[in-house]
Amino acid sequence: MLTRTSQARPADAATPRHDWTREEAARLYHAPFNDLLFEAHTVHRRTFDANRIQMSRLLSIKTGGCAEDCGYCSQSAHHNSGLKASRLMEVRRVVEEARKAKEAGATRYCMGAAWREPKARDMDAVVAMVEGVKALGMETCMTLGMLSDTDVSRLRTAGLDYYNHNVDTSERYYTEVITTRTYAERLDTLARVREAGIKVCSGGIVGMGEEAVDRIDMLVTLANLDEHPESVPINMLIPIPGTPLGNVAPLDPLEFVRTIALARIMMPRSFVRLSAGRTEMSDEMQAMCFFAGANSIFVGETLLTADNPGEDKDSALFRRLGLEALEMEPEAGRCGDDHEHDSDDAAPAAERSGCAAHARQS
């Protein structure tokens, strides 16, 4: 059974903790597998319906040519992955893709650009994308790299719900993967987003050659933030030829499940997303992840530039497991500030002049 020392206190969904130690987290991670999963599933049921899964769709709005040297990423200009850089997508096209995603059951639309940080000339289009997707009645998420105070302010005014900025791994292992951006810069971006009132989406990638202690330390870092990230994506590395991590040996699937379980215990109110790498997971492995506390997935056939199980395969798995998609509470037309749009104003941003209240603030 899981044992706790006098310093260890049980995770409580009513009062999430922010004082985890590596030693305490490691005891949970290395506990007998059944005990760990029982603990995680018990914590999970305190806050969530264990049979409902949040569905998100991810779109690459600007692909390739990134100045960062992230060792796992095909979009880095430093690597010879064969991926060609593209320009920022047109707003109308992004909103149309979001409309299709909503019709397919997605409630959150995530948009990612391969940038170290956005340029001022691109922010008008990015803001219009957020406003257009919000007008469809979907939650919005962006990942654009590092942000200035001005960028954050504009995204907040546009009504952005979530900002994704992963810490990727532990601080100890980080420089083995990335050298063009520091760990502290990532944490600074998360703090800037949080201070602006935007929800945080932050997790990492496992299976990059790190040790178990690095997976543990990554989750300790996230759980000890002043506020837990509302979404915690856990990705399994997809080795991509031409990248420095293209030949890394696969991670033991049970180690991945342990990571999901520990994330659930340490951040009991967060959505834990089973993210990249699902194409290499068996149905049985995914089922264990859901039992361990994962309650969010990306749907669609691609994640940025990587493959992802299609809707048909996910639907079949959900039927076998008795899972259902989590529906978003009706909030159509809300633009994210202290006012709402009328339902007839819920047209794509590319087809309208924008929110009048926001226009007055700009």
Secondary structure as GFF3:
##gff-version 3
##sequence-region A 1 362
A	DSSP	alpha_helix	22	29	.	.	.	ID=ss1
A	DSSP	alpha_helix	33	47	.	.	.	ID=ss2
A	DSSP	beta_strand	52	62	.	.	.	ID=ss3
A	DSSP	alpha_helix	91	103	.	.	.	ID=ss4
A	DSSP	beta_strand	108	113	.	.	.	ID=ss5
A	DSSP	alpha_helix	120	135	.	.	.	ID=ss6
A	DSSP	beta_strand	139	143	.	.	.	ID=ss7
A	DSSP	alpha_helix	149	158	.	.	.	ID=ss8
A	DSSP	beta_strand	162	164	.	.	.	ID=ss9
A	DSSP	alpha_helix	171	174	.	.	.	ID=ss10
A	DSSP	alpha_helix	183	195	.	.	.	ID=ss11
A	DSSP	beta_strand	199	201	.	.	.	ID=ss12
A	DSSP	beta_strand	204	206	.	.	.	ID=ss13
A	DSSP	alpha_helix	212	223	.	.	.	ID=ss14
A	DSSP	beta_strand	231	236	.	.	.	ID=ss15
A	DSSP	alpha_helix	253	266	.	.	.	ID=ss16
A	DSSP	beta_strand	271	274	.	.	.	ID=ss17
A	DSSP	three_ten_helix	278	280	.	.	.	ID=ss18
A	DSSP	alpha_helix	283	292	.	.	.	ID=ss19
A	DSSP	beta_strand	296	299	.	.	.	ID=ss20
A	DSSP	beta_strand	302	303	.	.	.	ID=ss21
A	DSSP	beta_strand	306	307	.	.	.	ID=ss22
A	DSSP	alpha_helix	311	321	.	.	.	ID=ss23
A	DSSP	beta_strand	324	325	.	.	.	ID=ss24
A	DSSP	three_ten_helix	343	345	.	.	.	ID=ss25
A	DSSP	three_ten_helix	349	351	.	.	.	ID=ss26
A	DSSP	alpha_helix	356	361	.	.	.	ID=ss27
###
